[in-house]
């Protein structure tokens, strides 16, 4: 793997962002809408709930962290789709570029775009609704890391799915966070789910993140080892997603699918 090739993949994406306001504005606009909407919902719930419980850190904090995961997923998948939409994917792999270098370039793009979204959400939540994670300090880092790694894994797996099924299948990619959220226990404890859903949730790294964050907000005892399970799962899923992408790419090259790549799903 060569760093210059990885940097070239990331640099192409940054040139796209620097030359198009329509690509830059969504990095701020959607996160601002989500934080504003859920911030006022949390404030309303505080006004009608019994005193002593604050929905701002519990609910708005969960929305902020889940939005971060979604931005990471979209950072990877959108960078991949830029090459699909511009019919540039075949050109990329007509060069000596390796699949591992291409994936790393997508991940670097996701790191930058997701950090922009995260900083925007933190600033808006703190300024408008008084939500601040500063009090939790370094304890917040492993939670964010698990969500980041999970978003990377989902983005790589979703990109591989689009590569295999064709650009029309991108509509299966965008709802992925919404499909996972009910099992991840983003807005409620996993213990409220039926048994079969709890079994699925234990396979999802975010479920360990949000259960742990709720415990921290309530100042309740919590076992740090459960977060270690989430971290291990997220790393495992990245490895599986990378292998899956590589296998799909090899299939596309071997069958000629890569050369026939166009705006419709291949038959």
C-alpha positions in Angstrom: 0.0 0.0 0.0 1.4 3.4 -1.0 0.5 6.5 0.9 0.6 8.7 -2.2 -2.1 6.7 -3.9 -4.3 6.8 -0.8 -3.8 10.6 -0.6 -4.7 10.9 -4.3 -8.0 9.2 -3.7 -8.8 11.5 -0.8 -7.5 14.6 -2.6 -9.9 13.9 -5.5 -12.8 14.0 -3.1 -11.6 17.2 -1.4 -11.3 18.9 -4.8 -14.9 17.9 -5.5 -16.0 19.5 -2.2 -14.0 22.7 -2.7 -15.5 23.3 -6.1 -19.1 22.7 -5.3 -21.2 24.4 -2.6 -24.0 21.8 -3.2 -21.6 19.2 -1.7 -20.4 21.4 1.2 -23.8 22.7 2.4 -25.3 19.3 3.3 -22.4 18.7 5.7 -23.9 21.5 7.9 -27.5 21.7 6.8 -28.9 18.3 7.8 -27.1 18.1 11.1 -28.4 21.6 12.0 -31.9 20.5 11.2 -31.7 17.3 13.2 -30.2 19.0 16.3 -32.7 21.9 16.1 -35.7 19.5 15.7 -34.7 17.1 18.5 -33.5 19.9 20.7 -36.9 21.4 20.8 -38.5 18.0 21.3 -36.2 17.4 24.3 -37.0 20.8 25.7 -40.7 20.2 25.4 -40.4 16.8 27.1 -38.6 18.5 30.0 -41.5 20.9 30.4 -44.1 18.2 30.7 -42.1 15.5 32.5 -41.7 15.1 36.2 -38.9 17.2 37.6 -35.5 15.6 38.2 -35.0 14.1 34.7 -33.3 16.0 31.9 -34.1 14.8 28.4 -31.5 17.1 26.8 -28.4 14.8 27.4 -30.4 11.6 27.2 -32.4 12.2 24.0 -30.5 15.0 22.2 -27.2 13.3 23.1 -28.4 10.1 21.5 -29.5 11.9 18.4 -26.2 13.6 18.1 -24.2 10.4 18.4 -26.4 8.5 16.0 -26.2 11.3 13.5 -22.4 11.1 13.7 -22.5 7.4 12.8 -24.8 8.2 9.9 -22.4 10.9 8.7 -19.5 8.5 8.8 -21.4 5.9 6.8 -22.4 8.5 4.2 -18.9 9.9 4.1 -17.6 6.6 2.8 -20.5 5.7 0.6 -20.9 9.2 -1.0 -17.2 9.3 -1.8 -17.6 5.9 -3.6 -20.8 7.0 -5.3 -19.1 10.2 -6.7 -16.9 7.9 -8.8 -20.0 5.9 -9.8 -22.1 9.0 -10.8 -19.2 10.5 -12.8 -18.5 7.2 -14.5 -15.0 7.4 -13.1 -14.9 4.1 -11.3 -13.4 2.2 -14.2 -10.8 4.9 -14.8 -9.7 4.6 -11.2 -8.9 0.9 -11.5 -7.3 1.2 -14.9 -4.4 2.6 -12.9 -2.1 0.6 -10.5 -4.4 1.6 -7.6 -5.0 -1.3 -5.2 -8.4 -1.9 -3.7 -7.0 -1.4 -0.2 -5.6 2.0 -1.2 -8.9 3.0 -2.6 -10.8 2.0 0.6 -8.3 3.8 2.7 -8.8 6.9 0.6 -12.6 6.7 1.2 -12.0 6.3 4.9 -9.9 9.4 5.1 -12.6 11.3 3.3 -15.2 10.0 5.8 -13.0 11.1 8.7 -12.8 14.7 7.6 -16.5 15.1 6.5 -17.8 13.3 9.7 -15.6 15.5 11.9 -17.0 18.6 10.3 -20.5 17.3 11.0 -19.7 16.3 14.6 -18.2 19.7 15.4 -21.2 21.5 13.9 -23.6 19.4 16.0 -21.6 19.9 19.2 -21.4 23.7 18.7 -25.1 24.0 17.9 -26.3 21.7 20.7 -24.1 23.6 23.2 -25.1 27.1 22.0 -28.8 26.5 21.6 -29.7 23.8 24.1 -26.9 23.7 26.6 -25.7 20.2 25.8 -22.0 19.8 26.5 -20.0 16.6 26.5 -17.0 18.5 28.0 -17.9 17.2 31.5 -17.4 13.6 30.3 -13.9 14.4 29.0 -11.8 11.5 27.7 -14.5 9.0 28.7 -16.4 10.0 25.6 -13.6 9.0 23.2 -14.2 5.2 23.2 -17.9 5.7 22.6 -17.3 7.9 19.6 -14.6 5.5 18.3 -17.0 2.5 18.3 -19.6 4.6 16.4 -16.9 5.8 13.9 -15.7 2.3 13.2 -19.2 0.9 12.8 -20.0 3.7 10.4 -16.9 2.8 8.4 -17.9 -0.9 8.3 -21.4 0.0 7.1 -20.1 2.4 4.5 -17.7 -0.1 3.0 -20.3 -2.9 3.0 -22.9 -0.6 1.4 -20.5 0.5 -1.3 -19.7 -3.2 -2.0 -23.4 -3.8 -2.4 -23.8 -1.0 -4.9 -20.8 -2.3 -6.8 -22.3 -5.8 -7.0 -25.9 -4.8 -7.8 -25.4 -1.6 -9.8 -25.9 2.1 -9.1 -29.7 1.7 -8.9 -29.2 -0.2 -5.6 -27.9 3.0 -3.9 -31.5 3.3 -2.5 -30.8 0.3 -0.3 -27.8 2.2 1.1 -29.4 5.4 2.5 -31.9 3.7 4.8 -29.3 1.6 6.6 -29.0 3.7 9.7 -32.8 3.8 10.1 -33.0 0.0 9.7 -30.4 -0.6 12.4 -31.6 2.1 14.9 -34.5 0.1 16.4 -32.1 -2.8 17.3 -29.3 -0.5 18.5 -31.4 1.0 21.3 -30.6 4.6 20.3 -33.5 6.2 22.1 -34.4 3.5 24.7 -32.6 0.7 26.6 -32.1 -2.6 24.8 -33.9 -4.3 27.7 -37.2 -2.9 26.5 -37.0 -4.9 23.3 -38.4 -8.4 22.8 -36.0 -11.3 23.2 -35.4 -11.9 19.5 -34.6 -8.2 18.9 -32.2 -8.2 22.0 -30.4 -11.1 20.4 -29.8 -9.0 17.3 -28.9 -5.9 19.2 -26.1 -7.7 21.0 -24.4 -8.2 17.6 -24.5 -4.5 16.9 -21.7 -2.4 18.4 -23.9 0.8 18.8 -26.1 -1.0 21.3 -23.2 -1.1 23.8 -22.5 2.6 23.2 -26.0 3.9 23.9 -26.6 1.7 26.9 -23.3 2.9 28.4 -24.0 6.6 27.6 -27.4 6.4 29.3 -25.7 4.9 32.4 -23.1 7.7 32.4 -25.8 10.4 32.1 -27.7 8.8 35.0 -24.5 8.5 37.0 -25.4 4.8 37.3 -22.8 2.0 37.6 -21.8 0.5 34.3 -19.4 -2.2 33.2 -16.7 -0.9 30.8 -16.1 -4.4 29.5 -19.4 -4.2 27.5 -17.9 -1.3 25.5 -14.8 -3.4 24.8 -17.2 -6.0 23.3 -18.7 -3.3 21.1 -15.2 -2.1 20.0 -14.1 -5.7 19.2 -17.3 -6.2 17.1 -16.8 -3.0 15.2 -13.2 -3.9 14.3 -14.4 -7.4 13.2 -17.1 -5.9 11.0 -14.5 -3.6 9.3 -12.4 -6.6 8.4 -15.4 -8.5 7.1 -16.6 -5.5 5.1 -13.2 -5.0 3.6 -13.0 -8.6 2.6 -16.5 -8.5 1.2 -15.6 -5.4 -0.9 -12.5 -7.0 -2.2 -14.3 -10.2 -3.2 -17.1 -8.2 -4.9 -14.5 -6.2 -6.8 -12.7 -9.3 -7.9 -16.0 -10.8 -9.1 -16.7 -7.6 -11.0 -13.3 -7.7 -12.7 -13.5 -11.5 -13.5 -17.0 -11.4 -15.0 -16.5 -8.1 -16.9 -19.1 -6.4 -14.7 -16.7 -3.6 -14.0 -16.4 -2.7 -17.7 -20.2 -2.8 -18.2 -20.8 -0.5 -15.1 -23.5 2.0 -16.0 -26.5 3.8 -14.6 -28.6 0.7 -14.3 -28.3 -2.6 -12.4 -26.6 -5.2 -14.6 -28.5 -8.3 -15.4 
